[in-house]
Amino acid sequence: MPNRPGTTGSPAAPESPAEQAGGPVPRVVSWISPVEAPPGPGEKASDYDRFAEAYAAENETSLINAYYARPAIVDLAGEVAGRRILDAGCGVGPIAEDLRERGRCRGRLRLQRPDAGAARQRLGDDVVLVRAELGGPLPFADAEFDDVVASLVLHYLEDWTTALAELRRVLKPGGRLIVSVNHPFVSQMAAPRGTDYFATRSSSEIWELGGSKHLMTFWDRPLHAIADAFTAAGFRIDTISEPAPAPGARERFPEVFAQKQSGKFLCFLFFVLTKA
């Protein structure tokens, strides 16, 4: 699924003291706006398929995707030559493509995408695309994969129990789950005053892409709840990462980094987990 994006090539908004200290990248972009009222009970949210093509085009060169989320996941995957990998929620396949170009990719899963045309065009026939529901049973055998990548998908689910159990089931003993989610500190700083950090809560935005507006809803949870969910599902937490952006980001987006001497910012939180 798509992620909550940051700034693109447009001018950045003035930074708060937290941002000047290396805090979040401004999320003020022309196609994102706050939700003025809570979504109604029947209002459909996070319908990625309606704007997948426009979203993919937007993020081919964006700071938060092309220079941050994608390279961070690939770097955490490390050397995976000969390993069978499941890319859960791969979208049009940019991470799968990056791994394959390094000679690391043998297998992929594509979740919740009824139109596989864009991914197939990008990845060719040597990557298997399968439509399935993250949060339900997956159409794979036990211990089928050496690694699972779940980049910016879990934060669309209120309950992670079934999703993590299934991702663990399809991993071999000692296999890795490489995950990125919205950073809970960023979510809290963006939340209305008085929001309870310790609650698992929904938050929404309007994305205007592909000539229409789309309601996006995420589930924010505190850091301890994220860690507890992983360990309760039978994973060992090996790595927690708040990475720097990829080389070239500062030159491509100088206005974002003008007052970030470290060259780093808060955005997503990355984990490498091992099936215990």
C-alpha positions in Angstrom: 0.0 0.0 0.0 1.1 3.6 -0.4 2.7 5.5 2.5 2.0 8.8 4.1 4.3 10.9 1.9 6.6 13.8 2.7 7.6 16.8 0.7 8.4 16.5 -3.0 10.1 19.0 -5.2 7.9 21.8 -4.2 9.1 24.4 -1.7 9.2 23.3 1.9 7.0 25.0 4.5 8.8 26.9 7.3 10.2 24.6 9.9 9.2 24.4 13.5 11.9 24.3 16.2 11.6 20.5 16.3 12.2 20.3 12.5 15.1 22.7 12.8 16.6 20.2 15.2 16.4 17.4 12.7 12.7 16.7 13.2 10.1 15.7 10.6 10.2 16.6 7.0 7.3 19.0 6.2 4.3 17.2 4.8 2.9 20.3 3.3 2.5 19.3 -0.4 -0.1 20.6 -2.9 -1.9 17.3 -3.1 -2.4 16.5 0.6 -4.8 18.3 3.0 -6.2 17.5 6.4 -9.6 16.0 7.0 -11.9 18.6 8.4 -14.3 16.2 9.9 -14.0 12.5 10.9 -14.9 10.1 8.1 -18.4 8.7 8.1 -18.9 5.0 9.0 -19.6 4.0 5.4 -17.0 6.2 3.7 -14.4 4.2 1.8 -10.8 5.0 2.7 -7.4 4.1 1.4 -8.6 2.8 -1.9 -5.2 2.6 -3.5 -6.4 1.1 -6.8 -8.2 4.3 -7.7 -5.0 6.4 -7.9 -2.2 3.8 -8.1 -0.8 5.0 -11.4 -0.7 8.7 -10.4 0.7 7.9 -7.0 3.5 5.7 -8.5 4.4 8.5 -10.9 4.5 11.0 -8.1 6.9 8.9 -6.1 9.4 7.9 -8.8 11.6 10.9 -7.8 10.2 12.1 -4.5 12.4 12.6 -1.4 10.4 10.3 0.9 10.1 7.4 -1.5 12.9 7.5 -4.1 15.5 8.8 -1.7 14.4 7.5 1.7 11.8 4.7 2.1 12.9 2.5 -0.8 16.7 2.6 -0.5 16.4 2.2 3.3 14.5 -1.1 2.9 16.9 -2.4 0.2 19.9 -1.5 2.4 18.4 -3.4 5.3 17.8 -6.4 3.1 21.5 -6.5 2.5 22.9 -9.4 0.5 20.1 -11.8 -0.3 21.4 -13.6 -3.4 19.7 -16.9 -3.8 17.0 -16.2 -1.2 13.3 -16.4 -1.9 11.6 -13.1 -1.0 8.0 -12.1 -0.5 7.3 -8.4 -1.1 4.0 -7.9 0.8 2.1 -5.0 -0.7 4.5 -4.2 -3.5 2.4 -1.7 -5.4 3.8 -1.3 -8.9 7.0 -3.1 -7.8 9.8 -0.4 -7.1 11.4 -2.3 -4.2 11.2 -5.6 -6.1 12.8 -4.0 -9.1 15.6 -2.5 -6.9 16.3 -5.9 -5.4 16.3 -7.7 -8.7 18.7 -5.2 -10.3 21.2 -6.2 -7.6 20.7 -9.8 -8.5 18.8 -10.6 -5.3 15.2 -11.3 -6.2 13.6 -14.7 -6.9 10.0 -14.4 -5.9 7.4 -11.8 -5.0 3.9 -11.5 -3.6 1.6 -8.6 -4.7 -1.1 -7.8 -2.2 -4.5 -6.0 -2.7 -3.9 -5.0 -6.3 -6.5 -6.2 -8.8 -4.8 -4.6 -11.8 -1.3 -6.1 -12.1 -0.5 -4.4 -15.4 1.8 -1.7 -14.1 3.8 -4.2 -11.9 4.0 -6.7 -14.7 5.3 -4.2 -17.1 7.9 -3.1 -14.7 9.0 -6.5 -13.4 8.5 -8.8 -16.3 7.5 -12.4 -16.1 10.2 -13.6 -13.7 8.4 -12.2 -10.7 5.2 -13.9 -9.5 2.3 -11.5 -8.8 -0.5 -12.8 -6.5 -3.5 -10.9 -5.3 -4.2 -11.6 -1.6 -5.5 -9.8 1.5 -3.0 -8.7 4.1 -4.8 -9.5 7.3 -6.2 -12.8 6.0 -4.8 -16.2 5.0 -2.0 -16.0 2.5 -1.9 -18.4 -0.4 1.5 -19.8 0.4 2.9 -22.9 2.1 4.5 -22.8 5.5 8.2 -21.8 5.5 8.1 -20.9 1.8 10.2 -17.7 2.0 13.6 -16.7 3.4 12.7 -13.1 3.8 9.5 -11.0 3.8 9.5 -7.2 3.0 6.5 -5.3 4.3 7.2 -1.7 3.4 4.7 0.9 4.6 1.7 -1.4 4.7 1.0 -2.4 8.3 0.0 1.1 9.4 -3.2 0.6 7.3 -4.4 -2.1 9.6 -6.0 -1.6 13.0 -5.2 -5.1 14.2 -1.8 -6.7 13.2 -2.4 -10.1 14.8 -3.5 -12.1 11.8 -1.2 -10.3 9.4 2.0 -10.9 11.5 1.0 -14.5 12.2 0.6 -15.2 8.5 3.9 -13.4 7.6 5.6 -15.5 10.2 4.0 -18.7 9.0 5.3 -18.3 5.5 8.9 -17.6 6.7 11.5 -20.3 7.1 13.0 -20.8 10.6 15.4 -17.9 11.1 13.8 -16.0 8.2 13.6 -12.2 8.3 10.7 -9.8 8.2 11.9 -6.3 7.1 9.3 -3.7 8.0 8.7 0.0 7.8 5.8 2.0 9.3 4.9 5.5 10.0 7.1 6.8 12.8 5.0 7.1 16.0 6.8 10.3 17.1 5.9 12.0 13.8 2.3 10.8 14.0 2.1 12.2 17.5 3.6 15.6 16.5 1.1 15.8 13.6 -1.9 14.9 15.8 -4.3 17.4 17.3 -3.3 18.9 20.6 -4.4 16.5 23.4 -4.2 13.3 21.4 -3.3 10.3 23.6 0.1 9.0 22.4 -0.5 5.7 24.1 -3.7 4.9 22.3 -4.0 3.0 19.0 -6.0 5.5 17.0 -6.9 6.3 13.4 -5.9 9.5 11.5 -7.0 10.6 8.1 -5.9 12.8 5.2 -7.2 13.8 1.8 -4.9 13.0 -1.2 -5.7 14.7 -4.5 -4.1 12.6 -7.2 -5.2 11.5 -10.7 -7.7 14.3 -10.9 -9.8 13.3 -7.9 -9.7 13.3 -4.1 -9.1 10.2 -2.0 -9.6 9.6 1.7 -6.6 8.0 3.3 -6.8 6.5 6.8 -3.9 5.2 8.9 -3.7 3.5 12.3 -1.1 5.1 14.6 0.2 3.3 17.7 2.9 4.0 20.2 6.4 2.6 19.9 5.9 0.0 22.7 2.8 -1.3 21.0 4.7 -1.8 17.8 7.5 -3.7 19.5 5.0 -5.7 21.6 3.1 -6.8 18.5 6.2 -8.1 16.9 7.4 -10.0 19.9 4.0 -11.4 20.6 3.8 -12.7 17.0 7.0 -14.7 17.6 9.7 -12.3 16.1 12.9 -11.2 17.6 13.7 -7.5 17.0 17.3 -7.4 15.6 17.3 -3.8 14.2 15.5 -0.6 14.7 16.5 2.1 12.2 16.0 5.8 11.7 18.1 6.0 8.5 19.6 8.9 6.7 18.3 9.5 3.2 20.2 8.1 0.2 23.2 10.0 -1.3 22.1 12.8 -3.5 19.0 13.8 -1.5 20.6 17.0 -0.1 21.6 18.2 -3.6 18.2 17.3 -5.0 16.2 18.9 -2.2 18.4 21.7 -0.8 15.5 23.6 0.8 14.6 20.6 3.0 18.1 20.2 4.3 19.1 23.8 4.7 18.7 23.7 8.5 19.3 20.0 9.0 23.0 19.8 9.6 23.0 16.0 10.3 21.3 15.4 7.0 18.7 13.3 8.8 15.0 13.7 9.6 12.2 11.8 11.2 9.7 10.1 8.9 9.3 6.3 9.0 10.6 3.7 11.5 12.3 0.6 10.1 12.7 -2.9 11.7 14.5 -6.1 10.9 12.9 -9.0 12.7 13.8 -12.6 12.8 11.4 -15.5 13.1 12.2 -16.9 16.5 
